[in-house]
Amino acid sequence: SCAQIGKNVHLSGGVGIGGVLEPVQANPVIIEDNAFIGSRCIIVEGAHISEGAVLAAGVTITASSKIIDVSSETEKVYTGFVPKNSVVIPGTLQKNFPAGSYGVSCALIIGQRKASTDLKTSLTEALRDFNVVG
């Protein structure tokens, strides 16, 4: 299992970070410098979290996870990759199956982290900026 974690990465309680065991050539989990990972986040299977990203509690990112930027009028979809300084919350995506339509887990980029946000309070401040916490 392999994970590469940068400098000044803040991990809250209960974060799960896992690399990949097989195949041997599979990509490692990468968490770049100054990222903030909220409690109970899971980052596995070659996921890539870019510099300064802020993940709210409970976000799950795998190499195949859909990460949808909903911060502008047109969505942009990433797979297994969180761009630099993104503020990310858990979300769901409606998907049709033979038995009906169901919500499938995804992650939502709701905005960009401000350079002025202090690392120790970045999660709370970033989420307040986007009216996610009171």
N, CA, C and O atoms as CSV, one atom per row, in Angstrom:
chain,resi,resn,atom,element,x,y,z
A,1,SER,N,N,0.845,-1.168,0.000
A,1,SER,CA,C,0.000,0.000,0.000
A,1,SER,C,C,0.891,1.232,0.000
A,1,SER,O,O,1.910,1.257,0.690
A,2,CYS,N,N,0.522,2.254,-0.764
A,2,CYS,CA,C,1.392,3.404,-0.906
A,2,CYS,C,C,0.582,4.692,-0.893
A,2,CYS,O,O,-0.410,4.819,-1.611
A,3,ALA,N,N,1.009,5.643,-0.075
A,3,ALA,CA,C,0.393,6.958,-0.036
A,3,ALA,C,C,1.507,7.985,0.093
A,3,ALA,O,O,2.459,7.793,0.850
A,4,GLN,N,N,1.378,9.078,-0.653
A,4,GLN,CA,C,2.339,10.176,-0.576
A,4,GLN,C,C,1.618,11.370,0.020
A,4,GLN,O,O,0.664,11.883,-0.566
A,5,ILE,N,N,2.076,11.817,1.193
A,5,ILE,CA,C,1.430,12.923,1.886
A,5,ILE,C,C,2.408,14.077,1.998
A,5,ILE,O,O,3.534,13.907,2.466
A,6,GLY,N,N,1.969,15.259,1.563
A,6,GLY,CA,C,2.815,16.444,1.532
A,6,GLY,C,C,3.014,17.077,2.900
A,6,GLY,O,O,2.665,16.495,3.927
A,7,LYS,N,N,3.585,18.288,2.898
A,7,LYS,CA,C,3.865,19.037,4.116
A,7,LYS,C,C,2.623,19.786,4.583
A,7,LYS,O,O,1.771,20.171,3.783
A,8,ASN,N,N,2.543,19.983,5.896
A,8,ASN,CA,C,1.471,20.761,6.514
A,8,ASN,C,C,0.073,20.263,6.152
A,8,ASN,O,O,-0.857,21.060,6.018
A,9,VAL,N,N,-0.074,18.971,5.997
A,9,VAL,CA,C,-1.389,18.383,5.762
A,9,VAL,C,C,-2.043,18.173,7.120
A,9,VAL,O,O,-1.431,17.586,8.013
A,10,HIS,N,N,-3.269,18.638,7.290
A,10,HIS,CA,C,-4.000,18.501,8.538
A,10,HIS,C,C,-5.034,17.403,8.387
A,10,HIS,O,O,-5.892,17.454,7.506
A,11,LEU,N,N,-4.942,16.404,9.264
A,11,LEU,CA,C,-5.862,15.277,9.250
A,11,LEU,C,C,-6.702,15.305,10.516
A,11,LEU,O,O,-6.156,15.318,11.620
A,12,SER,N,N,-8.010,15.315,10.374
A,12,SER,CA,C,-8.897,15.248,11.532
A,12,SER,C,C,-9.049,13.801,11.967
A,12,SER,O,O,-8.547,12.890,11.310
A,13,GLY,N,N,-9.739,13.595,13.070
A,13,GLY,CA,C,-9.896,12.259,13.631
A,13,GLY,C,C,-10.607,11.285,12.707
A,13,GLY,O,O,-11.582,11.636,12.043
A,14,GLY,N,N,-10.111,10.067,12.676
A,14,GLY,CA,C,-10.772,9.001,11.941
A,14,GLY,C,C,-10.607,9.018,10.438
A,14,GLY,O,O,-11.362,8.347,9.734
A,15,VAL,N,N,-9.647,9.760,9.927
A,15,VAL,CA,C,-9.401,9.794,8.476
A,15,VAL,C,C,-8.799,8.460,8.046
A,15,VAL,O,O,-7.905,7.934,8.709
A,16,GLY,N,N,-9.288,7.921,6.945
A,16,GLY,CA,C,-8.744,6.690,6.390
A,16,GLY,C,C,-8.008,6.973,5.095
A,16,GLY,O,O,-8.600,7.460,4.131
A,17,ILE,N,N,-6.715,6.670,5.070
A,17,ILE,CA,C,-5.910,6.866,3.863
A,17,ILE,C,C,-5.305,5.529,3.506
A,17,ILE,O,O,-4.630,4.907,4.327
A,18,GLY,N,N,-5.544,5.080,2.279
A,18,GLY,CA,C,-5.012,3.792,1.870
A,18,GLY,C,C,-4.493,3.846,0.459
A,18,GLY,O,O,-5.060,4.516,-0.404
A,19,GLY,N,N,-3.423,3.142,0.234
A,19,GLY,CA,C,-2.884,3.053,-1.114
A,19,GLY,C,C,-3.542,1.911,-1.840
A,19,GLY,O,O,-4.718,1.619,-1.623
A,20,VAL,N,N,-2.794,1.271,-2.695
A,20,VAL,CA,C,-3.291,0.127,-3.450
A,20,VAL,C,C,-2.282,-0.997,-3.343
A,20,VAL,O,O,-1.074,-0.759,-3.352
A,21,LEU,N,N,-2.765,-2.201,-3.243
A,21,LEU,CA,C,-1.877,-3.355,-3.176
A,21,LEU,C,C,-1.643,-3.953,-4.559
A,21,LEU,O,O,-0.526,-4.365,-4.872
A,22,GLU,N,N,-2.663,-4.005,-5.373
A,22,GLU,CA,C,-2.550,-4.576,-6.709
A,22,GLU,C,C,-3.403,-3.768,-7.656
A,22,GLU,O,O,-4.391,-3.195,-7.197
A,23,PRO,N,N,-3.119,-3.675,-8.897
A,23,PRO,CA,C,-1.885,-4.182,-9.487
A,23,PRO,C,C,-0.687,-3.346,-9.070
A,23,PRO,O,O,-0.837,-2.215,-8.608
A,24,VAL,N,N,0.492,-3.905,-9.233
A,24,VAL,CA,C,1.719,-3.266,-8.777
A,24,VAL,C,C,1.896,-1.884,-9.394
A,24,VAL,O,O,2.398,-0.978,-8.728
A,25,GLN,N,N,1.497,-1.701,-10.650
A,25,GLN,CA,C,1.689,-0.424,-11.341
A,25,GLN,C,C,0.624,0.624,-10.994
A,25,GLN,O,O,0.667,1.732,-11.527
A,26,ALA,N,N,-0.314,0.302,-10.127
A,26,ALA,CA,C,-1.389,1.223,-9.767
A,26,ALA,C,C,-0.827,2.483,-9.102
A,26,ALA,O,O,0.221,2.448,-8.457
A,27,ASN,N,N,-1.540,3.583,-9.272
A,27,ASN,CA,C,-1.107,4.864,-8.720
A,27,ASN,C,C,-1.310,4.919,-7.208
A,27,ASN,O,O,-2.280,4.365,-6.692
A,28,PRO,N,N,-0.395,5.587,-6.492
A,28,PRO,CA,C,-0.565,5.750,-5.051
A,28,PRO,C,C,-1.586,6.846,-4.745
A,28,PRO,O,O,-1.938,7.635,-5.621
A,29,VAL,N,N,-2.053,6.889,-3.509
A,29,VAL,CA,C,-2.831,8.017,-3.033
A,29,VAL,C,C,-1.863,9.184,-2.892
A,29,VAL,O,O,-0.764,9.020,-2.363
A,30,ILE,N,N,-2.268,10.365,-3.364
A,30,ILE,CA,C,-1.427,11.558,-3.246
A,30,ILE,C,C,-2.245,12.650,-2.562
A,30,ILE,O,O,-3.341,12.996,-3.003
A,31,ILE,N,N,-1.692,13.182,-1.481
A,31,ILE,CA,C,-2.269,14.341,-0.805
A,31,ILE,C,C,-1.185,15.402,-0.767
A,31,ILE,O,O,-0.174,15.243,-0.083
A,32,GLU,N,N,-1.396,16.481,-1.501
A,32,GLU,CA,C,-0.370,17.517,-1.625
A,32,GLU,C,C,-0.349,18.447,-0.411
A,32,GLU,O,O,-1.200,18.359,0.474
A,33,ASP,N,N,0.641,19.339,-0.391
A,33,ASP,CA,C,0.888,20.264,0.711
A,33,ASP,C,C,-0.353,21.085,1.082
A,33,ASP,O,O,-1.177,21.426,0.234
A,34,ASN,N,N,-0.453,21.387,2.377
A,34,ASN,CA,C,-1.437,22.314,2.935
A,34,ASN,C,C,-2.892,21.899,2.741
A,34,ASN,O,O,-3.788,22.740,2.814
A,35,ALA,N,N,-3.133,20.627,2.497
A,35,ALA,CA,C,-4.511,20.151,2.402
A,35,ALA,C,C,-5.082,19.980,3.805
A,35,ALA,O,O,-4.342,19.756,4.763
A,36,PHE,N,N,-6.393,20.087,3.917
A,36,PHE,CA,C,-7.094,19.866,5.181
A,36,PHE,C,C,-8.116,18.772,4.932
A,36,PHE,O,O,-9.000,18.920,4.088
A,37,ILE,N,N,-7.994,17.670,5.668
A,37,ILE,CA,C,-8.866,16.527,5.479
A,37,ILE,C,C,-9.736,16.375,6.727
A,37,ILE,O,O,-9.227,16.071,7.806
A,38,GLY,N,N,-11.039,16.584,6.582
A,38,GLY,CA,C,-11.970,16.535,7.699
A,38,GLY,C,C,-12.168,15.141,8.251
A,38,GLY,O,O,-11.775,14.152,7.631
A,39,SER,N,N,-12.784,15.069,9.427
A,39,SER,CA,C,-12.945,13.782,10.106
A,39,SER,C,C,-13.777,12.805,9.284
A,39,SER,O,O,-14.711,13.179,8.576
A,40,ARG,N,N,-13.398,11.544,9.410
A,40,ARG,CA,C,-14.075,10.431,8.753
A,40,ARG,C,C,-14.013,10.469,7.231
A,40,ARG,O,O,-14.799,9.793,6.567
A,41,CYS,N,N,-13.097,11.245,6.671
A,41,CYS,CA,C,-12.878,11.192,5.216
A,41,CYS,C,C,-12.155,9.893,4.875
A,41,CYS,O,O,-11.395,9.362,5.684
A,42,ILE,N,N,-12.397,9.396,3.683
A,42,ILE,CA,C,-11.720,8.204,3.192
A,42,ILE,C,C,-11.089,8.565,1.845
A,42,ILE,O,O,-11.768,9.033,0.931
A,43,ILE,N,N,-9.777,8.337,1.746
A,43,ILE,CA,C,-9.041,8.648,0.519
A,43,ILE,C,C,-8.235,7.407,0.161
A,43,ILE,O,O,-7.276,7.065,0.854
A,44,VAL,N,N,-8.619,6.734,-0.915
A,44,VAL,CA,C,-8.018,5.445,-1.260
A,44,VAL,C,C,-7.888,5.262,-2.773
A,44,VAL,O,O,-8.351,6.084,-3.563
A,45,GLU,N,N,-7.238,4.149,-3.149
A,45,GLU,CA,C,-7.196,3.636,-4.523
A,45,GLU,C,C,-6.625,4.610,-5.560
A,45,GLU,O,O,-7.139,4.674,-6.677
A,46,GLY,N,N,-5.595,5.356,-5.224
A,46,GLY,CA,C,-4.983,6.236,-6.210
A,46,GLY,C,C,-5.621,7.603,-6.342
A,46,GLY,O,O,-5.379,8.296,-7.330
A,47,ALA,N,N,-6.431,8.015,-5.372
A,47,ALA,CA,C,-7.026,9.349,-5.392
A,47,ALA,C,C,-5.924,10.405,-5.291
A,47,ALA,O,O,-4.862,10.151,-4.724
A,48,HIS,N,N,-6.186,11.588,-5.843
A,48,HIS,CA,C,-5.207,12.679,-5.840
A,48,HIS,C,C,-5.886,13.936,-5.301
A,48,HIS,O,O,-6.829,14.452,-5.900
A,49,ILE,N,N,-5.390,14.420,-4.161
A,49,ILE,CA,C,-5.899,15.630,-3.519
A,49,ILE,C,C,-4.836,16.714,-3.701
A,49,ILE,O,O,-3.730,16.596,-3.173
A,50,SER,N,N,-5.169,17.759,-4.442
A,50,SER,CA,C,-4.184,18.796,-4.765
A,50,SER,C,C,-3.941,19.756,-3.610
A,50,SER,O,O,-4.680,19.778,-2.626
A,51,GLU,N,N,-2.895,20.540,-3.757
A,51,GLU,CA,C,-2.448,21.496,-2.754
A,51,GLU,C,C,-3.568,22.415,-2.280
A,51,GLU,O,O,-4.317,22.975,-3.080
A,52,GLY,N,N,-3.664,22.556,-0.955
A,52,GLY,CA,C,-4.591,23.505,-0.361
A,52,GLY,C,C,-6.046,23.085,-0.369
A,52,GLY,O,O,-6.901,23.859,0.061
A,53,ALA,N,N,-6.358,21.893,-0.841
A,53,ALA,CA,C,-7.757,21.452,-0.871
A,53,ALA,C,C,-8.290,21.288,0.547
A,53,ALA,O,O,-7.543,20.948,1.465
A,54,VAL,N,N,-9.576,21.531,0.718
A,54,VAL,CA,C,-10.259,21.382,1.994
A,54,VAL,C,C,-11.391,20.391,1.791
A,54,VAL,O,O,-12.323,20.657,1.031
A,55,LEU,N,N,-11.318,19.248,2.466
A,55,LEU,CA,C,-12.368,18.237,2.388
A,55,LEU,C,C,-13.163,18.245,3.682
A,55,LEU,O,O,-12.604,18.046,4.760
A,56,ALA,N,N,-14.466,18.474,3.578
A,56,ALA,CA,C,-15.342,18.465,4.747
A,56,ALA,C,C,-15.471,17.051,5.289
A,56,ALA,O,O,-15.117,16.085,4.613
A,57,ALA,N,N,-15.971,16.932,6.491
A,57,ALA,CA,C,-16.148,15.627,7.129
A,57,ALA,C,C,-16.959,14.693,6.239
A,57,ALA,O,O,-17.956,15.089,5.635
A,58,GLY,N,N,-16.502,13.437,6.173
A,58,GLY,CA,C,-17.266,12.411,5.487
A,58,GLY,C,C,-17.098,12.311,3.983
A,58,GLY,O,O,-17.809,11.536,3.344
A,59,VAL,N,N,-16.184,13.066,3.396
A,59,VAL,CA,C,-15.951,12.977,1.953
A,59,VAL,C,C,-15.165,11.706,1.656
A,59,VAL,O,O,-14.186,11.405,2.339
A,60,THR,N,N,-15.590,10.961,0.639
A,60,THR,CA,C,-14.874,9.776,0.188
A,60,THR,C,C,-14.380,10.022,-1.233
A,60,THR,O,O,-15.153,10.383,-2.121
A,61,ILE,N,N,-13.072,9.820,-1.435
A,61,ILE,CA,C,-12.478,9.983,-2.759
A,61,ILE,C,C,-11.706,8.717,-3.099
A,61,ILE,O,O,-10.811,8.311,-2.358
A,62,THR,N,N,-12.056,8.094,-4.222
A,62,THR,CA,C,-11.305,6.971,-4.775
A,62,THR,C,C,-10.863,7.368,-6.172
A,62,THR,O,O,-11.227,8.441,-6.653
A,63,ALA,N,N,-10.092,6.527,-6.826
A,63,ALA,CA,C,-9.645,6.827,-8.185
A,63,ALA,C,C,-10.817,6.950,-9.151
A,63,ALA,O,O,-10.694,7.605,-10.186
A,64,SER,N,N,-11.946,6.332,-8.831
A,64,SER,CA,C,-13.095,6.383,-9.747
A,64,SER,C,C,-14.218,7.303,-9.258
A,64,SER,O,O,-15.262,7.392,-9.904
A,65,SER,N,N,-14.017,7.986,-8.128
A,65,SER,CA,C,-15.046,8.888,-7.599
A,65,SER,C,C,-15.292,10.062,-8.531
A,65,SER,O,O,-14.366,10.621,-9.118
A,66,LYS,N,N,-16.557,10.418,-8.651
A,66,LYS,CA,C,-16.921,11.633,-9.376
A,66,LYS,C,C,-16.806,12.800,-8.404
A,66,LYS,O,O,-17.399,12.787,-7.325
A,67,ILE,N,N,-16.033,13.813,-8.804
A,67,ILE,CA,C,-15.922,15.046,-8.037
A,67,ILE,C,C,-16.469,16.130,-8.955
A,67,ILE,O,O,-15.882,16.418,-9.998
A,68,ILE,N,N,-17.585,16.730,-8.573
A,68,ILE,CA,C,-18.297,17.644,-9.456
A,68,ILE,C,C,-18.154,19.068,-8.931
A,68,ILE,O,O,-18.542,19.366,-7.801
A,69,ASP,N,N,-17.591,19.944,-9.764
A,69,ASP,CA,C,-17.463,21.357,-9.414
A,69,ASP,C,C,-18.793,22.026,-9.741
A,69,ASP,O,O,-19.156,22.182,-10.907
A,70,VAL,N,N,-19.515,22.420,-8.686
A,70,VAL,CA,C,-20.831,23.047,-8.853
A,70,VAL,C,C,-20.781,24.536,-8.494
A,70,VAL,O,O,-21.813,25.153,-8.234
A,71,SER,N,N,-19.572,25.105,-8.482
A,71,SER,CA,C,-19.405,26.488,-8.033
A,71,SER,C,C,-19.682,27.530,-9.107
A,71,SER,O,O,-19.669,28.728,-8.824
A,72,SER,N,N,-19.931,27.091,-10.335
A,72,SER,CA,C,-20.297,28.039,-11.398
A,72,SER,C,C,-21.537,27.502,-12.105
A,72,SER,O,O,-22.046,26.440,-11.746
A,73,GLU,N,N,-22.023,28.224,-13.101
A,73,GLU,CA,C,-23.259,27.836,-13.777
A,73,GLU,C,C,-23.147,26.521,-14.540
A,73,GLU,O,O,-24.148,25.833,-14.736
A,74,THR,N,N,-21.953,26.169,-14.968
A,74,THR,CA,C,-21.736,24.925,-15.692
A,74,THR,C,C,-20.890,23.995,-14.834
A,74,THR,O,O,-19.798,24.360,-14.398
A,75,GLU,N,N,-21.404,22.785,-14.592
A,75,GLU,CA,C,-20.634,21.843,-13.782
A,75,GLU,C,C,-19.420,21.348,-14.545
A,75,GLU,O,O,-19.416,21.282,-15.775
A,76,LYS,N,N,-18.389,21.001,-13.787
A,76,LYS,CA,C,-17.201,20.374,-14.351
A,76,LYS,C,C,-16.950,19.124,-13.527
A,76,LYS,O,O,-16.948,19.178,-12.297
A,77,VAL,N,N,-16.737,17.994,-14.199
A,77,VAL,CA,C,-16.594,16.720,-13.503
A,77,VAL,C,C,-15.148,16.237,-13.570
A,77,VAL,O,O,-14.540,16.182,-14.640
A,78,TYR,N,N,-14.620,15.893,-12.414
A,78,TYR,CA,C,-13.298,15.280,-12.298
A,78,TYR,C,C,-13.503,13.845,-11.818
A,78,TYR,O,O,-14.526,13.523,-11.213
A,79,THR,N,N,-12.541,13.005,-12.088
A,79,THR,CA,C,-12.612,11.624,-11.603
A,79,THR,C,C,-11.373,11.324,-10.775
A,79,THR,O,O,-10.258,11.290,-11.297
A,80,GLY,N,N,-11.578,11.106,-9.473
A,80,GLY,CA,C,-10.485,10.756,-8.583
A,80,GLY,C,C,-9.484,11.865,-8.312
A,80,GLY,O,O,-8.430,11.610,-7.730
A,81,PHE,N,N,-9.788,13.085,-8.719
A,81,PHE,CA,C,-8.855,14.217,-8.612
A,81,PHE,C,C,-9.572,15.434,-8.054
A,81,PHE,O,O,-10.614,15.842,-8.566
A,82,VAL,N,N,-8.998,16.018,-6.986
A,82,VAL,CA,C,-9.523,17.254,-6.415
A,82,VAL,C,C,-8.538,18.371,-6.762
A,82,VAL,O,O,-7.384,18.317,-6.337
A,83,PRO,N,N,-8.970,19.391,-7.531
A,83,PRO,CA,C,-8.081,20.479,-7.930
A,83,PRO,C,C,-7.601,21.342,-6.758
A,83,PRO,O,O,-8.182,21.315,-5.673
A,84,LYS,N,N,-6.553,22.092,-6.994
A,84,LYS,CA,C,-5.924,22.971,-6.015
A,84,LYS,C,C,-6.939,23.920,-5.374
A,84,LYS,O,O,-7.773,24.522,-6.049
A,85,ASN,N,N,-6.838,24.030,-4.042
A,85,ASN,CA,C,-7.628,24.954,-3.228
A,85,ASN,C,C,-9.143,24.739,-3.288
A,85,ASN,O,O,-9.900,25.638,-2.920
A,86,SER,N,N,-9.593,23.589,-3.735
A,86,SER,CA,C,-11.025,23.312,-3.798
A,86,SER,C,C,-11.590,23.052,-2.403
A,86,SER,O,O,-10.939,22.430,-1.563
A,87,VAL,N,N,-12.799,23.532,-2.169
A,87,VAL,CA,C,-13.540,23.240,-0.949
A,87,VAL,C,C,-14.578,22.187,-1.335
A,87,VAL,O,O,-15.419,22.422,-2.202
A,88,VAL,N,N,-14.509,21.015,-0.678
A,88,VAL,CA,C,-15.277,19.845,-1.110
A,88,VAL,C,C,-16.178,19.337,0.017
A,88,VAL,O,O,-15.756,19.230,1.168
A,89,ILE,N,N,-17.426,19.028,-0.341
A,89,ILE,CA,C,-18.365,18.440,0.607
A,89,ILE,C,C,-18.914,17.134,0.017
A,89,ILE,O,O,-18.836,16.921,-1.192
A,90,PRO,N,N,-19.474,16.253,0.876
A,90,PRO,CA,C,-20.096,15.035,0.336
A,90,PRO,C,C,-21.369,15.395,-0.425
A,90,PRO,O,O,-22.038,16.377,-0.104
A,91,GLY,N,N,-21.692,14.600,-1.426
A,91,GLY,CA,C,-22.910,14.823,-2.187
A,91,GLY,C,C,-23.438,13.531,-2.763
A,91,GLY,O,O,-22.878,12.460,-2.527
A,92,THR,N,N,-24.516,13.631,-3.517
A,92,THR,CA,C,-25.064,12.476,-4.221
A,92,THR,C,C,-25.404,12.864,-5.642
A,92,THR,O,O,-25.703,14.020,-5.941
A,93,LEU,N,N,-25.350,11.881,-6.500
A,93,LEU,CA,C,-25.652,12.036,-7.920
A,93,LEU,C,C,-26.760,11.048,-8.246
A,93,LEU,O,O,-26.629,9.861,-7.947
A,94,GLN,N,N,-27.850,11.512,-8.853
A,94,GLN,CA,C,-28.939,10.597,-9.214
A,94,GLN,C,C,-28.514,9.734,-10.393
A,94,GLN,O,O,-28.008,10.235,-11.397
A,95,LYS,N,N,-28.727,8.439,-10.257
A,95,LYS,CA,C,-28.371,7.504,-11.319
A,95,LYS,C,C,-29.519,6.528,-11.507
A,95,LYS,O,O,-30.094,6.028,-10.540
A,96,ASN,N,N,-29.839,6.267,-12.756
A,96,ASN,CA,C,-30.925,5.345,-13.072
A,96,ASN,C,C,-30.407,3.919,-13.187
A,96,ASN,O,O,-29.392,3.653,-13.831
A,97,PHE,N,N,-31.130,3.014,-12.546
A,97,PHE,CA,C,-30.851,1.587,-12.575
A,97,PHE,C,C,-32.131,0.884,-13.012
A,97,PHE,O,O,-33.199,1.495,-13.006
A,98,PRO,N,N,-32.042,-0.396,-13.392
A,98,PRO,CA,C,-33.262,-1.110,-13.778
A,98,PRO,C,C,-34.359,-1.058,-12.700
A,98,PRO,O,O,-35.544,-1.043,-13.035
A,99,ALA,N,N,-33.983,-1.030,-11.425
A,99,ALA,CA,C,-34.965,-1.016,-10.341
A,99,ALA,C,C,-35.445,0.384,-9.978
A,99,ALA,O,O,-36.346,0.521,-9.149
A,100,GLY,N,N,-34.868,1.432,-10.576
A,100,GLY,CA,C,-35.292,2.794,-10.265
A,100,GLY,C,C,-34.129,3.765,-10.215
A,100,GLY,O,O,-33.002,3.426,-10.577
A,101,SER,N,N,-34.411,4.964,-9.768
A,101,SER,CA,C,-33.405,6.024,-9.666
A,101,SER,C,C,-32.928,6.136,-8.224
A,101,SER,O,O,-33.735,6.223,-7.299
A,102,TYR,N,N,-31.599,6.134,-8.037
A,102,TYR,CA,C,-31.023,6.153,-6.699
A,102,TYR,C,C,-29.887,7.163,-6.613
A,102,TYR,O,O,-29.240,7.482,-7.610
A,103,GLY,N,N,-29.659,7.659,-5.403
A,103,GLY,CA,C,-28.547,8.565,-5.162
A,103,GLY,C,C,-27.258,7.784,-4.976
A,103,GLY,O,O,-27.184,6.876,-4.148
A,104,VAL,N,N,-26.242,8.144,-5.754
A,104,VAL,CA,C,-24.929,7.512,-5.670
A,104,VAL,C,C,-23.971,8.537,-5.092
A,104,VAL,O,O,-24.015,9.706,-5.478
A,105,SER,N,N,-23.108,8.125,-4.176
A,105,SER,CA,C,-22.169,9.052,-3.548
A,105,SER,C,C,-21.251,9.713,-4.560
A,105,SER,O,O,-20.791,9.086,-5.514
A,106,CYS,N,N,-20.997,10.990,-4.331
A,106,CYS,CA,C,-20.015,11.746,-5.097
A,106,CYS,C,C,-19.471,12.818,-4.164
A,106,CYS,O,O,-19.834,12.862,-2.988
A,107,ALA,N,N,-18.614,13.673,-4.673
A,107,ALA,CA,C,-18.118,14.814,-3.905
A,107,ALA,C,C,-18.429,16.074,-4.706
A,107,ALA,O,O,-18.384,16.063,-5.936
A,108,LEU,N,N,-18.740,17.149,-4.007
A,108,LEU,CA,C,-19.092,18.412,-4.656
A,108,LEU,C,C,-18.080,19.492,-4.305
A,108,LEU,O,O,-17.818,19.748,-3.130
A,109,ILE,N,N,-17.518,20.119,-5.317
A,109,ILE,CA,C,-16.660,21.294,-5.109
A,109,ILE,C,C,-17.592,22.493,-5.069
A,109,ILE,O,O,-18.261,22.807,-6.054
A,110,ILE,N,N,-17.629,23.162,-3.915
A,110,ILE,CA,C,-18.562,24.274,-3.749
A,110,ILE,C,C,-17.882,25.634,-3.856
A,110,ILE,O,O,-18.551,26.666,-3.803
A,111,GLY,N,N,-16.563,25.645,-4.004
A,111,GLY,CA,C,-15.847,26.908,-4.141
A,111,GLY,C,C,-14.358,26.708,-3.967
A,111,GLY,O,O,-13.854,25.585,-3.956
A,112,GLN,N,N,-13.662,27.837,-3.831
A,112,GLN,CA,C,-12.211,27.829,-3.682
A,112,GLN,C,C,-11.816,28.378,-2.324
A,112,GLN,O,O,-12.388,29.353,-1.836
A,113,ARG,N,N,-10.833,27.736,-1.728
A,113,ARG,CA,C,-10.286,28.177,-0.451
A,113,ARG,C,C,-9.624,29.533,-0.636
A,113,ARG,O,O,-8.934,29.776,-1.627
A,114,LYS,N,N,-9.845,30.405,0.328
A,114,LYS,CA,C,-9.223,31.724,0.289
A,114,LYS,C,C,-7.805,31.646,0.836
A,114,LYS,O,O,-7.553,30.925,1.802
A,115,ALA,N,N,-6.889,32.370,0.238
A,115,ALA,CA,C,-5.497,32.370,0.694
A,115,ALA,C,C,-5.388,32.846,2.131
A,115,ALA,O,O,-4.459,32.467,2.844
A,116,SER,N,N,-6.326,33.671,2.559
A,116,SER,CA,C,-6.277,34.232,3.910
A,116,SER,C,C,-6.765,33.255,4.981
A,116,SER,O,O,-6.625,33.524,6.174
A,117,THR,N,N,-7.331,32.135,4.567
A,117,THR,CA,C,-7.857,31.178,5.543
A,117,THR,C,C,-6.723,30.523,6.315
A,117,THR,O,O,-5.807,29.953,5.723
A,118,ASP,N,N,-6.788,30.607,7.640
A,118,ASP,CA,C,-5.768,30.006,8.492
A,118,ASP,C,C,-5.894,28.489,8.446
A,118,ASP,O,O,-7.006,27.962,8.456
A,119,LEU,N,N,-4.775,27.787,8.397
A,119,LEU,CA,C,-4.796,26.327,8.315
A,119,LEU,C,C,-5.559,25.667,9.456
A,119,LEU,O,O,-6.249,24.670,9.243
A,120,LYS,N,N,-5.445,26.209,10.662
A,120,LYS,CA,C,-6.072,25.566,11.805
A,120,LYS,C,C,-7.590,25.693,11.780
A,120,LYS,O,O,-8.282,24.873,12.383
A,121,THR,N,N,-8.112,26.687,11.108
A,121,THR,CA,C,-9.561,26.866,11.054
A,121,THR,C,C,-10.074,26.764,9.626
A,121,THR,O,O,-11.207,27.158,9.347
A,122,SER,N,N,-9.268,26.251,8.734
A,122,SER,CA,C,-9.633,26.283,7.320
A,122,SER,C,C,-10.931,25.552,7.009
A,122,SER,O,O,-11.710,26.029,6.184
A,123,LEU,N,N,-11.186,24.424,7.635
A,123,LEU,CA,C,-12.403,23.681,7.326
A,123,LEU,C,C,-13.634,24.481,7.734
A,123,LEU,O,O,-14.534,24.695,6.922
A,124,THR,N,N,-13.677,24.922,8.986
A,124,THR,CA,C,-14.830,25.674,9.468
A,124,THR,C,C,-15.008,26.966,8.689
A,124,THR,O,O,-16.113,27.272,8.241
A,125,GLU,N,N,-13.937,27.725,8.522
A,125,GLU,CA,C,-14.030,28.998,7.811
A,125,GLU,C,C,-14.437,28.808,6.355
A,125,GLU,O,O,-15.289,29.538,5.848
A,126,ALA,N,N,-13.841,27.844,5.688
A,126,ALA,CA,C,-14.167,27.597,4.289
A,126,ALA,C,C,-15.631,27.203,4.133
A,126,ALA,O,O,-16.304,27.668,3.213
A,127,LEU,N,N,-16.124,26.356,5.016
A,127,LEU,CA,C,-17.520,25.940,4.925
A,127,LEU,C,C,-18.471,27.080,5.271
A,127,LEU,O,O,-19.546,27.187,4.681
A,128,ARG,N,N,-18.093,27.921,6.206
A,128,ARG,CA,C,-18.919,29.099,6.521
A,128,ARG,C,C,-18.976,30.051,5.337
A,128,ARG,O,O,-20.021,30.642,5.066
A,129,ASP,N,N,-17.860,30.206,4.627
A,129,ASP,CA,C,-17.840,31.080,3.454
A,129,ASP,C,C,-18.912,30.696,2.444
A,129,ASP,O,O,-19.422,31.547,1.714
A,130,PHE,N,N,-19.254,29.405,2.405
A,130,PHE,CA,C,-20.230,28.907,1.439
A,130,PHE,C,C,-21.546,28.501,2.091
A,130,PHE,O,O,-22.332,27.750,1.513
A,131,ASN,N,N,-21.783,29.017,3.329
A,131,ASN,CA,C,-23.016,28.787,4.071
A,131,ASN,C,C,-23.349,27.312,4.269
A,131,ASN,O,O,-24.512,26.915,4.210
A,132,VAL,N,N,-22.308,26.499,4.507
A,132,VAL,CA,C,-22.529,25.086,4.748
A,132,VAL,C,C,-22.648,24.793,6.236
A,132,VAL,O,O,-23.333,23.844,6.617
A,133,VAL,N,N,-22.000,25.583,7.088
A,133,VAL,CA,C,-22.153,25.456,8.545
A,133,VAL,C,C,-22.556,26.814,9.102
A,133,VAL,O,O,-22.234,27.852,8.522
A,134,GLY,N,N,-23.265,26.801,10.235
A,134,GLY,CA,C,-23.780,28.017,10.812
A,134,GLY,C,C,-22.900,28.634,11.755
A,134,GLY,O,O,-23.230,29.679,12.316
